[in-house]
Amino acid sequence: MKAMILAAGRGERLRPLTDHTPKPLLAAGGRPLIEHTLAALIRAGFADIVVNTAHLGQQIRERLGDGRRFGARIHYSDEGEYALETAGGIRQALDMVGPEPFLVVNGDIGTDFDFSRLRRAPPGDAHLVLAPNPPHHPQGDFALDEDRVIPSDDRTPAYTFCGIGLYRTELFAALPPGRVPLAPLLRQAMTAGRVTGELHSGFWLDIGTAERLEAYDRWLKTRA
């Protein structure tokens, strides 16, 4: 099973840090964010990995290379200067990912989630990892009905999507080329009962600000 790391975001909320460094290469715990994710994927048995790039993407290529020094094979999907958003970026990389189900992980998160839990085909179109809502996102994204992920409403508590998902290629194959967000596509699949999920109660952090980058750095140092 292949994995994909989403590394094309511009990181506007982390400026000026991201003016000259792509967000996935910002350091925490003495190494770039993307290397923590890469190491966790390799430990879980994912050695064939696609990385999408856009803003300052050449720096990511130069840092990671072909992946051999990490014990992986890395392929790159270049989206140009402007990212294609999540679903659009995945759709562009489908030829690299191949026809089998695949794992996608945001390149700007920190987590202790065990990716080996996702080395299986999802029963539907997607299987998502959710987390309790952090202070900066109290409204959450989606709800859980046993193991089914459903659109949230006023009657059902919502959780936050971790940026970790297992997908079937069929979910993206019919999309037009270009910029396509992921959330509407997922909600459509949820309405059809085609999305399952699980709640991760361990550590998870969306590294969208300098303060959260510093928090991740502190957390990593407690585990060193």
N, CA, C and O of each residue as an XYZ file, in Angstrom:
896
protein
N       0.842     -1.193      0.000
C       0.000      0.000      0.000
C       0.880      1.248      0.000
O       1.846      1.332      0.759
N       0.541      2.224     -0.861
C       1.313      3.459     -0.938
C       0.725      4.531     -0.016
O      -0.428      4.457      0.410
N       1.544      5.507      0.268
C       1.108      6.644      1.073
C       1.443      7.932      0.337
O       2.351      7.966     -0.494
N       0.710      8.982      0.646
C       0.948     10.300      0.062
C       1.016     11.325      1.180
O       0.154     11.358      2.058
N       2.043     12.160      1.143
C       2.172     13.262      2.088
C       1.835     14.551      1.355
O       2.438     14.866      0.329
N       0.869     15.297      1.886
C       0.467     16.559      1.272
C       1.405     17.662      1.748
O       1.403     18.030      2.923
N       2.206     18.184      0.820
C       3.245     19.145      1.179
C       3.236     20.376      0.285
O       4.244     21.071      0.161
N       2.082     20.644     -0.344
C       2.022     21.728     -1.318
C       1.501     23.051     -0.765
O       1.519     24.062     -1.466
N       1.035     23.056      0.487
C       0.447     24.273      1.038
C       1.454     25.399      1.191
O       2.643     25.162      1.403
N       0.966     26.620      1.082
C       1.853     27.784      1.132
C       2.183     28.207      2.566
O       3.228     28.819      2.790
N       1.336     27.903      3.529
C       1.631     28.249      4.910
C       1.506     29.724      5.209
O       2.380     30.311      5.848
N       0.418     30.330      4.747
C       0.241     31.776      4.914
C       0.249     32.195      6.381
O       0.805     33.239      6.721
N      -0.361     31.395      7.252
C      -0.453     31.785      8.665
C       0.891     31.676      9.386
O       1.043     32.161     10.507
N       1.856     31.039      8.738
C       3.189     30.907      9.335
C       4.192     31.897      8.754
O       5.384     31.812      9.050
N       3.735     32.818      7.947
C       4.641     33.849      7.448
C       5.104     34.731      8.604
O       4.325     34.979      9.524
N       6.349     35.214      8.588
C       7.331     35.174      7.508
C       8.173     33.909      7.460
O       9.053     33.797      6.606
N       7.924     32.932      8.370
C       8.750     31.723      8.374
C       8.690     30.991      7.044
O       9.671     30.377      6.623
N       7.533     31.053      6.377
C       7.356     30.307      5.130
C       7.626     31.137      3.878
O       7.376     30.672      2.766
N       8.127     32.350      4.041
C       8.448     33.163      2.862
C       9.589     32.545      2.062
O       9.617     32.644      0.835
N      10.518     31.917      2.750
C      11.690     31.349      2.081
C      11.890     29.871      2.386
O      12.827     29.249      1.885
N      11.007     29.308      3.212
C      11.091     27.889      3.556
C       9.698     27.284      3.434
O       8.760     27.819      4.026
N       9.522     26.192      2.693
C       8.196     25.565      2.623
C       7.793     25.043      3.996
O       8.635     24.560      4.752
N       6.512     25.140      4.315
C       6.037     24.763      5.646
C       6.497     23.376      6.084
O       6.879     23.217      7.243
N       6.480     22.352      5.203
C       6.898     21.027      5.669
C       8.371     20.942      6.084
O       8.778     19.974      6.727
N       9.170     21.951      5.720
C      10.582     21.935      6.110
C      10.868     22.776      7.348
O      12.018     22.867      7.776
N       9.842     23.393      7.931
C      10.058     24.079      9.196
C      10.439     23.044     10.252
O       9.932     21.922     10.252
N      11.339     23.436     11.149
C      11.913     22.466     12.079
C      11.162     22.400     13.399
O      10.688     23.413     13.914
N      11.061     21.198     13.933
C      10.559     20.941     15.286
C      11.288     19.704     15.789
O      11.434     18.725     15.058
N      11.739     19.747     17.015
C      12.475     18.605     17.537
C      13.749     18.318     16.778
O      14.203     17.175     16.729
N      14.341     19.363     16.173
C      15.624     19.206     15.513
C      15.595     18.688     14.095
O      16.649     18.426     13.515
N      14.384     18.529     13.506
C      14.306     18.070     12.114
C      13.028     18.613     11.481
O      12.112     19.013     12.198
N      12.951     18.632     10.142
C      11.769     19.184      9.482
C      10.498     18.404      9.795
O      10.533     17.199     10.045
N       9.382     19.113      9.776
C       8.082     18.490     10.044
C       7.858     17.254      9.179
O       7.422     16.215      9.675
N       8.154     17.365      7.899
C       7.844     16.276      6.983
C       8.660     15.033      7.294
O       8.227     13.920      6.996
N       9.828     15.203      7.885
C      10.650     14.034      8.212
C      10.062     13.250      9.381
O      10.213     12.030      9.440
N       9.400     13.926     10.303
C       8.719     13.200     11.378
C       7.605     12.325     10.810
O       7.448     11.169     11.204
N       6.832     12.891      9.877
C       5.755     12.121      9.244
C       6.324     10.979      8.415
O       5.825      9.854      8.467
N       7.363     11.272      7.656
C       8.001     10.245      6.833
C       8.495      9.087      7.697
O       8.279      7.925      7.356
N       9.153      9.395      8.808
C       9.674      8.352      9.686
C       8.549      7.505     10.262
O       8.674      6.284     10.356
N       7.442      8.152     10.650
C       6.309      7.410     11.211
C       5.683      6.492     10.170
O       5.278      5.376     10.494
N       5.600      6.946      8.930
C       5.049      6.108      7.869
C       5.942      4.902      7.605
O       5.455      3.784      7.433
N       7.236      5.132      7.575
C       8.168      4.028      7.308
C       8.113      3.004      8.437
O       8.136      1.800      8.181
N       8.040      3.471      9.685
C       7.918      2.534     10.816
C       6.661      1.681     10.690
O       6.638      0.526     11.117
N       5.626      2.252     10.105
C       4.349      1.538      9.961
C       4.303      0.652      8.722
O       3.291     -0.001      8.468
N       5.391      0.621      7.944
C       5.442     -0.255      6.785
C       5.130      0.391      5.458
O       5.020     -0.303      4.447
N       4.986      1.707      5.434
C       4.746      2.425      4.177
C       6.094      2.915      3.641
O       6.663      3.877      4.157
N       6.592      2.253      2.616
C       7.912      2.602      2.087
C       7.845      3.231      0.698
O       8.851      3.741      0.204
N       6.683      3.202      0.068
C       6.499      3.790     -1.265
C       5.611      5.012     -1.087
O       4.414      4.886     -0.830
N       6.207      6.203     -1.225
C       5.533      7.422     -0.779
C       5.554      8.486     -1.867
O       6.588      8.736     -2.486
N       4.410      9.105     -2.091
C       4.278     10.232     -3.015
C       4.205     11.516     -2.188
O       3.500     11.573     -1.181
N       4.934     12.537     -2.619
C       4.894     13.846     -1.968
C       4.479     14.871     -3.012
O       5.140     15.003     -4.042
N       3.391     15.603     -2.762
C       3.053     16.673     -3.705
C       3.692     17.977     -3.249
O       3.827     18.230     -2.052
N       4.080     18.795     -4.207
C       4.788     20.040     -3.911
C       4.230     21.183     -4.750
O       3.641     20.973     -5.810
N       4.430     22.384     -4.251
C       4.084     23.600     -5.006
C       5.069     24.691     -4.570
O       6.206     24.728     -5.041
N       4.632     25.571     -3.676
C       5.454     26.687     -3.213
C       6.805     26.201     -2.669
O       6.856     25.444     -1.700
N       7.896     26.645     -3.305
C       9.262     26.294     -2.882
C       9.476     24.783     -2.830
O      10.251     24.280     -2.016
N       8.781     24.073     -3.706
C       8.831     22.620     -3.678
C      10.195     22.030     -3.958
O      10.496     20.929     -3.497
N      11.029     22.739     -4.706
C      12.354     22.219     -5.012
C      13.170     21.988     -3.742
O      14.002     21.082     -3.686
N      12.928     22.812     -2.728
C      13.645     22.614     -1.465
C      13.280     21.274     -0.819
O      14.130     20.622     -0.212
N      12.023     20.870     -0.952
C      11.599     19.583     -0.401
C      12.280     18.447     -1.155
O      12.749     17.488     -0.541
N      12.337     18.549     -2.475
C      13.041     17.540     -3.273
C      14.501     17.430     -2.861
O      15.035     16.333     -2.700
N      15.137     18.583     -2.693
C      16.560     18.575     -2.343
C      16.787     17.985     -0.955
O      17.802     17.330     -0.718
N      15.861     18.209     -0.050
C      16.014     17.693      1.310
C      15.771     16.183      1.376
O      16.546     15.460      2.003
N      14.722     15.712      0.747
C      14.342     14.301      0.877
C      14.964     13.409     -0.184
O      15.159     12.216      0.048
N      15.280     13.974     -1.353
C      15.833     13.178     -2.431
C      14.885     12.076     -2.851
O      13.666     12.246     -2.842
N      15.463     10.940     -3.221
C      14.625      9.818     -3.660
C      14.164      8.947     -2.500
O      13.485      7.940     -2.704
N      14.533      9.334     -1.284
C      14.065      8.627     -0.097
C      14.945      7.496      0.374
O      14.695      6.935      1.441
N      15.975      7.139     -0.389
C      16.759      5.955     -0.030
C      17.461      6.089      1.312
O      17.612      5.101      2.031
N      17.888      7.286      1.658
C      18.598      7.419      2.937
C      17.650      7.258      4.132
O      18.101      7.067      5.261
N      16.337      7.336      3.880
C      15.346      7.104      4.933
C      14.820      5.671      4.921
O      14.104      5.257      5.834
N      15.177      4.922      3.886
C      14.625      3.583      3.739
C      13.301      3.575      3.011
O      12.466      2.702      3.252
N      13.093      4.543      2.115
C      11.828      4.654      1.383
C      12.095      4.961     -0.081
O      13.230      5.223     -0.480
N      11.033      4.924     -0.872
C      11.064      5.383     -2.261
C      10.096      6.558     -2.356
O       8.898      6.406     -2.118
N      10.621      7.721     -2.705
C       9.789      8.927     -2.747
C       9.619      9.380     -4.185
O      10.585      9.467     -4.943
N       8.364      9.669     -4.553
C       8.018     10.201     -5.863
C       7.364     11.562     -5.648
O       6.706     11.781     -4.630
N       7.541     12.472     -6.595
C       7.056     13.834     -6.416
C       6.017     14.189     -7.462
O       6.183     13.907     -8.649
N       4.938     14.816     -6.999
C       3.905     15.351     -7.878
C       3.965     16.876     -7.789
O       3.522     17.460     -6.800
N       4.505     17.507     -8.803
C       4.715     18.958     -8.798
C       3.466     19.661     -9.311
O       3.002     19.387    -10.418
N       2.926     20.564     -8.508
C       1.695     21.281     -8.866
C       1.970     22.700     -9.355
O       1.035     23.474     -9.559
N       3.242     23.049     -9.544
C       3.552     24.408     -9.971
C       3.606     25.346     -8.780
O       3.772     24.901     -7.644
N       3.468     26.620     -9.026
C       3.593     27.611     -7.960
C       2.378     27.611     -7.036
O       2.503     27.923     -5.852
N       1.203     27.262     -7.566
C      -0.022     27.344     -6.765
C      -0.624     25.959     -6.575
O      -0.886     25.245     -7.543
N      -0.839     25.592     -5.323
C      -1.346     24.263     -4.996
C      -2.747     24.043     -5.553
O      -3.516     24.988     -5.733
N      -3.063     22.778     -5.822
C      -4.342     22.405     -6.426
C      -5.415     22.088     -5.390
O      -6.448     21.516     -5.738
N      -5.197     22.445     -4.128
C      -6.041     22.045     -3.007
C      -5.979     20.529     -2.853
O      -5.399     19.835     -3.688
N      -6.575     20.026     -1.788
C      -6.316     18.641     -1.405
C      -6.808     17.630     -2.436
O      -6.030     16.795     -2.898
N      -8.082     17.690     -2.800
C      -8.605     16.697     -3.746
C      -7.974     16.854     -5.118
O      -7.697     15.861     -5.791
N      -7.744     18.092     -5.540
C      -7.096     18.313     -6.827
C      -5.679     17.776     -6.859
O      -5.240     17.215     -7.863
N      -4.960     17.950     -5.750
C      -3.608     17.425     -5.676
C      -3.577     15.911     -5.678
O      -2.714     15.304     -6.313
N      -4.511     15.300     -4.973
C      -4.586     13.836     -4.975
C      -4.950     13.329     -6.366
O      -4.372     12.359     -6.856
N      -5.908     13.991     -6.992
C      -6.328     13.563     -8.325
C      -5.150     13.607     -9.296
O      -4.988     12.695    -10.107
N      -4.322     14.659     -9.224
C      -3.171     14.763    -10.130
C      -2.167     13.634     -9.891
O      -1.485     13.208    -10.824
N      -2.071     13.152     -8.665
C      -1.061     12.149     -8.316
C      -1.555     10.715     -8.456
O      -0.827      9.789     -8.097
N      -2.759     10.497     -8.964
C      -3.323      9.144     -8.999
C      -2.463      8.166     -9.796
O      -2.365      6.997     -9.424
N      -1.841      8.618    -10.883
C      -0.996      7.713    -11.663
C       0.188      7.224    -10.837
O       0.631      6.088    -11.003
N       0.700      8.067     -9.953
C       1.813      7.664     -9.085
C       1.328      6.765     -7.955
O       2.018      5.825     -7.559
N       0.150      7.055     -7.444
C      -0.396      6.281     -6.333
C      -0.803      4.879     -6.787
O      -0.644      3.913     -6.042
N      -1.327      4.769     -8.011
C      -1.752      3.476     -8.514
C      -3.200      3.176     -8.182
O      -3.870      3.988     -7.544
N      -3.697      2.008     -8.610
C      -5.134      1.707     -8.503
C      -5.593      1.226     -7.135
O      -6.795      1.198     -6.870
N      -4.681      0.851     -6.270
C      -5.063      0.295     -4.979
C      -5.377      1.399     -3.966
O      -4.958      2.540     -4.158
N      -6.110      1.078     -2.888
C      -6.331      2.062     -1.828
C      -5.008      2.604     -1.294
O      -3.993      1.908     -1.320
N      -5.020      3.832     -0.816
C      -3.785      4.487     -0.394
C      -4.062      5.402      0.793
O      -5.191      5.841      1.015
N      -3.012      5.676      1.543
C      -3.086      6.533      2.721
C      -2.631      7.940      2.359
O      -1.666      8.106      1.613
N      -3.317      8.954      2.880
C      -2.925     10.356      2.678
C      -2.779     11.009      4.052
O      -3.639     10.864      4.920
N      -1.665     11.733      4.229
C      -1.391     12.409      5.493
C      -0.970     13.850      5.206
O      -0.120     14.096      4.350
N      -1.563     14.786      5.918
C      -1.128     16.176      5.796
C       0.318     16.306      6.263
O       0.718     15.698      7.255
N       1.091     17.103      5.541
C       2.497     17.279      5.881
C       2.757     18.287      6.974
O       3.912     18.537      7.320
N       1.694     18.880      7.537
C       1.876     19.919      8.552
C       1.157     19.554      9.850
O       0.603     20.422     10.525
N       1.171     18.260     10.196
C       0.589     17.848     11.473
C       1.663     17.152     12.296
O       2.661     16.664     11.766
N       1.435     17.119     13.605
C       2.238     16.313     14.505
C       1.311     15.365     15.225
O       0.244     15.776     15.680
N       1.692     14.099     15.342
C       0.799     13.133     15.970
C       1.565     11.903     16.418
O       2.648     11.614     15.909
N       0.996     11.180     17.374
C       1.522      9.878     17.753
C       0.640      8.757     17.212
O       0.743      7.620     17.672
N      -0.224      9.057     16.245
C      -1.092      8.045     15.659
C      -0.253      6.958     14.993
O       0.735      7.249     14.319
N      -0.652      5.717     15.186
C       0.046      4.574     14.608
C      -0.525      4.292     13.222
O      -1.619      3.742     13.096
N       0.215      4.669     12.186
C      -0.280      4.526     10.819
C      -0.445      3.063     10.397
O      -1.135      2.784      9.417
N       0.170      2.136     11.112
C       0.004      0.733     10.746
C      -1.448      0.278     10.905
O      -1.840     -0.743     10.341
N      -2.255      1.034     11.675
C      -3.674      0.723     11.823
C      -4.421      0.845     10.491
O      -5.511      0.297     10.331
N      -3.825      1.565      9.544
C      -4.524      1.853      8.293
C      -3.980      1.055      7.112
O      -4.189      1.434      5.959
N      -3.297     -0.027      7.383
C      -2.786     -0.851      6.289
C      -3.835     -1.873      5.841
O      -3.606     -3.082      5.868
N      -4.971     -1.358      5.438
C      -6.057     -2.202      4.964
C      -6.959     -1.361      4.066
O      -6.973     -0.134      4.167
N      -7.701     -2.015      3.200
C      -8.609     -1.290      2.316
C      -9.812     -0.787      3.101
O     -10.342     -1.519      3.937
N     -10.258      0.442      2.856
C     -11.462      0.937      3.532
C     -12.686      0.220      3.006
O     -12.724     -0.144      1.831
N     -13.702      0.006      3.853
C     -14.908     -0.675      3.367
C     -15.682      0.145      2.343
O     -16.366     -0.413      1.484
N     -15.577      1.464      2.431
C     -16.253      2.332      1.478
C     -15.246      3.110      0.648
O     -14.219      2.570      0.238
N     -15.546      4.389      0.402
C     -14.653      5.235     -0.382
C     -13.506      5.793      0.439
O     -12.435      6.084     -0.093
N     -13.734      5.942      1.749
C     -12.723      6.574      2.589
C     -12.880      6.134      4.034
O     -13.966      5.766      4.481
N     -11.755      6.183      4.757
C     -11.744      5.963      6.204
C     -10.923      7.092      6.804
O      -9.750      7.251      6.467
N     -11.529      7.886      7.696
C     -10.906      9.097      8.215
C     -10.547      8.940      9.681
O     -11.220      8.237     10.435
N      -9.462      9.617     10.071
C      -9.077      9.684     11.473
C      -9.501     11.049     12.009
O      -9.126     12.086     11.461
N     -10.282     11.037     13.078
C     -10.779     12.254     13.711
C     -10.169     12.392     15.100
O      -9.661     11.424     15.667
N     -10.226     13.612     15.642
C      -9.689     13.886     16.975
C     -10.639     14.810     17.722
O     -11.433     15.515     17.099
N     -10.565     14.814     19.067
C     -11.326     15.811     19.825
C     -10.956     17.214     19.360
O      -9.813     17.466     18.978
N     -11.909     18.109     19.394
C     -11.690     19.441     18.833
C     -10.672     20.248     19.640
O     -10.807     20.367     20.857
N      -9.665     20.798     18.979
C      -8.698     21.651     19.672
C      -9.298     23.032     19.918
O     -10.322     23.371     19.325
N      -8.675     23.836     20.786
C      -9.219     25.163     21.093
C      -9.391     26.062     19.873
O     -10.312     26.879     19.836
N      -8.521     25.924     18.876
C      -8.611     26.811     17.717
C      -9.649     26.350     16.698
O      -9.892     27.041     15.708
N     -10.268     25.184     16.931
C     -11.283     24.670     15.993
C     -12.403     23.989     16.778
O     -12.647     22.796     16.600
N     -13.091     24.747     17.650
C     -14.058     24.126     18.566
C     -15.282     23.553     17.882
O     -15.950     22.694     18.458
N     -15.601     23.994     16.678
C     -16.805     23.521     16.002
C     -16.633     22.156     15.364
O     -17.625     21.498     15.048
N     -15.391     21.712     15.165
C     -15.152     20.419     14.545
C     -15.481     20.397     13.059
O     -15.778     21.431     12.462
N     -15.424     19.203     12.467
C     -15.663     19.038     11.032
C     -16.792     18.052     10.735
O     -17.748     18.377     10.030
N     -16.666     16.846     11.282
C     -17.601     15.775     10.971
C     -18.005     15.055     12.252
O     -17.345     15.183     13.283
N     -19.087     14.304     12.177
C     -19.573     13.538     13.317
C     -19.336     12.049     13.085
O     -19.127     11.603     11.956
N     -19.374     11.291     14.181
C     -19.237      9.835     14.117
C     -20.533      9.180     14.582
O     -21.058      9.512     15.645
N     -21.040      8.255     13.787
C     -22.179      7.423     14.162
C     -21.673      5.992     14.180
O     -21.673      5.311     13.155
N     -21.237      5.537     15.363
C     -20.482      4.280     15.489
C     -19.231      4.392     14.617
O     -18.373      5.226     14.906
N     -19.096      3.595     13.571
C     -17.886      3.705     12.755
C     -18.127      4.469     11.450
O     -17.244      4.522     10.594
N     -19.296      5.050     11.295
C     -19.576      5.846     10.094
C     -19.322      7.316     10.375
O     -19.686      7.827     11.434
N     -18.687      8.001      9.410
C     -18.506      9.451      9.493
C     -19.659     10.098      8.741
O     -19.971      9.719      7.612
N     -20.289     11.082      9.384
C     -21.444     11.751      8.795
C     -21.273     13.259      8.909
O     -20.531     13.727      9.772
N     -21.947     14.032      8.051
C     -21.895     15.491      8.205
C     -22.412     15.897      9.581
O     -23.374     15.313     10.079
N     -21.790     16.880     10.190
C     -22.198     17.316     11.526
C     -23.445     18.194     11.442
O     -23.691     18.861     10.437
N     -24.225     18.178     12.528
C     -25.378     19.058     12.640
C     -25.529     19.441     14.110
O     -24.702     19.057     14.936
N     -26.556     20.179     14.436
C     -26.745     20.655     15.802
C     -27.058     19.534     16.787
O     -26.925     19.726     17.996
N     -27.468     18.378     16.299
C     -27.877     17.284     17.177
C     -26.749     16.295     17.479
O     -26.867     15.471     18.386
N     -25.655     16.382     16.717
C     -24.592     15.382     16.829
C     -23.265     16.063     17.104
O     -22.900     16.991     16.382
N     -22.525     15.632     18.129
C     -21.223     16.258     18.379
C     -20.262     16.011     17.233
O     -20.222     14.922     16.661
N     -19.493     17.031     16.906
C     -18.543     16.939     15.801
C     -17.127     16.793     16.326
O     -16.806     17.222     17.435
N     -16.295     16.183     15.511
C     -14.879     16.042     15.804
C     -14.078     16.678     14.670
O     -14.621     17.014     13.618
N     -12.788     16.834     14.904
C     -11.920     17.477     13.919
C     -11.209     16.438     13.065
O     -10.634     15.481     13.584
N     -11.254     16.633     11.761
C     -10.542     15.752     10.831
C      -9.044     15.983     10.995
O      -8.574     17.119     10.944
N      -8.302     14.900     11.192
C      -6.871     14.993     11.498
C      -5.985     15.218     10.279
O      -4.783     15.437     10.430
N      -6.549     15.169      9.080
C      -5.693     15.207      7.904
C      -5.020     13.869      7.662
O      -3.957     13.802      7.046
N      -5.648     12.797      8.152
C      -5.173     11.424      7.946
C      -6.339     10.634      7.382
O      -7.378     10.517      8.031
N      -6.183     10.091      6.187
C      -7.290      9.374      5.570
C      -6.821      8.246      4.677
O      -5.772      8.337      4.040
N      -7.601      7.189      4.636
C      -7.374      6.058      3.741
C      -8.440      6.139      2.654
O      -9.630      6.227      2.957
N      -8.020      6.109      1.388
C      -8.948      6.377      0.288
C      -8.865      5.315     -0.805
O      -7.837      4.667     -1.004
N      -9.979      5.166     -1.497
C      -9.989      4.420     -2.752
C      -9.833      5.407     -3.907
O     -10.342      6.526     -3.845
N      -9.140      4.997     -4.944
C      -8.894      5.881     -6.082
C     -10.190      6.309     -6.763
O     -10.254      7.384     -7.359
N     -11.220      5.471     -6.678
C     -12.487      5.790     -7.343
C     -13.097      7.095     -6.846
O     -13.860      7.738     -7.568
N     -12.769      7.489     -5.621
C     -13.314      8.726     -5.069
C     -12.843      9.947     -5.856
O     -13.545     10.956     -5.914
N     -11.655      9.860     -6.462
C     -11.044     11.011     -7.124
C     -10.968     10.891     -8.646
O     -10.745     11.883     -9.338
N     -11.154      9.684     -9.161
C     -10.869      9.436    -10.572
C     -11.717     10.266    -11.519
O     -11.244     10.617    -12.600
N     -12.953     10.592    -11.155
C     -13.847     11.329    -12.061
C     -13.721     12.846    -11.922
O     -14.412     13.589    -12.619
N     -12.854     13.309    -11.034
C     -12.711     14.759    -10.842
C     -12.045     15.403    -12.049
O     -11.193     14.778    -12.679
N     -12.411     16.635    -12.387
C     -11.707     17.343    -13.449
C     -10.339     17.793    -12.958
O     -10.160     17.985    -11.755
N      -9.373     17.967    -13.846
C      -8.080     18.489    -13.417
C      -8.241     19.909    -12.865
O      -9.145     20.645    -13.260
N      -7.358     20.271    -11.955
C      -7.379     21.627    -11.412
C      -7.606     21.644     -9.916
O      -7.463     20.624     -9.242
N      -7.958     22.800     -9.407
C      -8.111     22.995     -7.964
C      -9.459     22.453     -7.492
O     -10.514     22.900     -7.942
N      -9.407     21.498     -6.594
C     -10.638     20.896     -6.074
C     -10.465     20.677     -4.574
O      -9.525     19.992     -4.170
N     -11.335     21.231     -3.738
C     -11.237     20.987     -2.292
C     -11.722     19.585     -1.934
O     -12.473     18.969     -2.690
N     -11.293     19.091     -0.790
C     -11.641     17.735     -0.375
C     -12.969     17.658      0.363
O     -13.726     16.710      0.158
N     -13.271     18.627      1.213
C     -14.434     18.515      2.103
C     -15.749     18.260      1.354
O     -16.489     17.364      1.761
N     -16.086     19.000      0.280
C     -17.359     18.713     -0.406
C     -17.416     17.295     -0.968
O     -18.474     16.665     -0.969
N     -16.290     16.801     -1.440
C     -16.243     15.441     -1.973
C     -16.505     14.421     -0.868
O     -17.227     13.444     -1.068
N     -15.911     14.657      0.295
C     -16.133     13.754      1.423
C     -17.581     13.795      1.898
O     -18.166     12.756      2.204
N     -18.160     14.994      1.959
C     -19.552     15.091      2.417
C     -20.499     14.356      1.465
O     -21.472     13.737      1.898
N     -20.211     14.429      0.193
C     -21.036     13.698     -0.782
C     -20.948     12.193     -0.533
O     -21.955     11.486     -0.567
N     -19.722     11.713     -0.279
C     -19.542     10.290      0.005
C     -20.175      9.908      1.342
O     -20.694      8.801      1.482
N     -20.138     10.810      2.326
C     -20.781     10.551      3.621
C     -22.282     10.393      3.459
O     -22.887      9.497      4.048
N     -22.877     11.262      2.664
C     -24.320     11.202      2.434
C     -24.719      9.857      1.831
O     -25.813      9.350      2.082
N     -23.814      9.288      1.033
C     -24.075      7.982      0.429
C     -23.686      6.830      1.360
O     -23.794      5.664      0.979
N     -23.233      7.150      2.586
C     -22.856      6.115      3.539
C     -21.566      5.413      3.200
O     -21.382      4.246      3.545
N     -20.650      6.123      2.514
C     -19.446      5.490      1.999
C     -18.179      5.896      2.752
O     -17.076      5.652      2.264
N     -18.312      6.507      3.924
C     -17.140      6.950      4.690
C     -17.204      6.393      6.107
O     -18.194      6.588      6.812
N     -16.157      5.708      6.519
C     -16.016      5.247      7.892
C     -14.931      6.064      8.581
O     -14.229      6.848      7.942
N     -14.801      5.874      9.897
C     -13.789      6.636     10.608
C     -13.532      6.101     11.994
O     -14.197      5.177     12.464
N     -12.554      6.701     12.637
C     -12.203      6.350     14.008
C     -11.736      7.593     14.729
O     -11.303      8.564     14.108
N     -11.827      7.554     16.060
C     -11.435      8.687     16.886
C     -10.073      8.405     17.506
O      -9.888      7.389     18.175
N      -9.124      9.305     17.284
C      -7.792      9.201     17.884
C      -7.752     10.078     19.120
O      -7.910     11.296     19.031
N      -7.542      9.465     20.261
C      -7.547     10.218     21.518
C      -6.149     10.570     22.002
O      -5.993     11.169     23.066
N      -5.132     10.204     21.229
C      -3.761     10.526     21.602
C      -3.361     11.913     21.149
O      -4.209     12.793     21.004
N      -2.063     12.114     20.925
C      -1.551     13.427     20.547
C      -1.811     13.702     19.064
O      -1.564     12.861     18.200
N      -2.316     14.902     18.803
C      -2.473     15.380     17.428
C      -2.462     16.898     17.451
O      -3.084     17.521     18.312
N      -1.751     17.490     16.497
C      -1.651     18.942     16.443
C      -1.578     19.403     15.001
O      -0.750     18.925     14.226
N      -2.448     20.331     14.649
C      -2.393     21.001     13.353
C      -1.411     22.163     13.494
O      -1.665     23.103     14.247
N      -0.301     22.101     12.776
C       0.762     23.089     12.968
C       0.535     24.241     11.995
O       1.223     24.367     10.983
N      -0.440     25.073     12.324
C      -0.813     26.159     11.435
C      -0.326     27.521     11.861
O      -0.505     28.493     11.128
N       0.287     27.620     13.030
C       0.785     28.902     13.514
C       2.151     28.697     14.158
O       2.548     27.572     14.462
N       2.861     29.802     14.360
C       4.172     29.716     15.011
C       4.047     29.186     16.428
O       4.924     28.466     16.904
N       2.961     29.539     17.105
C       2.766     29.065     18.471
C       2.591     27.540     18.502
O       3.122     26.869     19.387
N       1.850     27.004     17.542
C       1.665     25.560     17.512
C       2.927     24.834     17.057
O       3.173     23.700     17.465
N       3.719     25.476     16.222
C       5.021     24.911     15.859
C       5.904     24.793     17.095
O       6.583     23.784     17.285
N       5.896     25.819     17.928
C       6.668     25.788     19.168
C       6.113     24.724     20.125
O       6.881     24.059     20.821
N       4.791     24.562     20.163
C       4.187     23.550     21.027
C       4.598     22.147     20.576
O       4.869     21.282     21.409
N       4.644     21.925     19.279
C       5.079     20.621     18.761
C       6.543     20.369     19.099
O       6.922     19.255     19.461
N       7.354     21.400     18.980
C       8.766     21.280     19.328
C       8.923     20.870     20.796
O       9.731     20.001     21.122
N       8.140     21.506     21.679
C       8.210     21.151     23.105
C       7.767     19.714     23.337
O       8.384     18.991     24.118
N       6.701     19.298     22.662
C       6.204     17.932     22.836
C       7.244     16.918     22.388
O       7.464     15.915     23.066
N       7.888     17.170     21.245
C       8.907     16.256     20.746
C      10.082     16.139     21.709
O      10.642     15.059     21.892
N      10.448     17.256     22.319
C      11.583     17.235     23.230
C      11.279     16.435     24.500
O      12.193     15.902     25.130
N      10.008     16.352     24.875
C       9.665     15.539     26.045
C       9.770     14.047     25.730
O       9.843     13.224     26.643
N       9.776     13.697     24.453
C       9.854     12.288     24.036
C      11.248     11.873     23.619
O      11.486     10.703     23.320
N      12.179     12.829     23.597
C      13.550     12.525     23.143
C      14.282     11.630     24.146
O      15.440     11.277     23.926
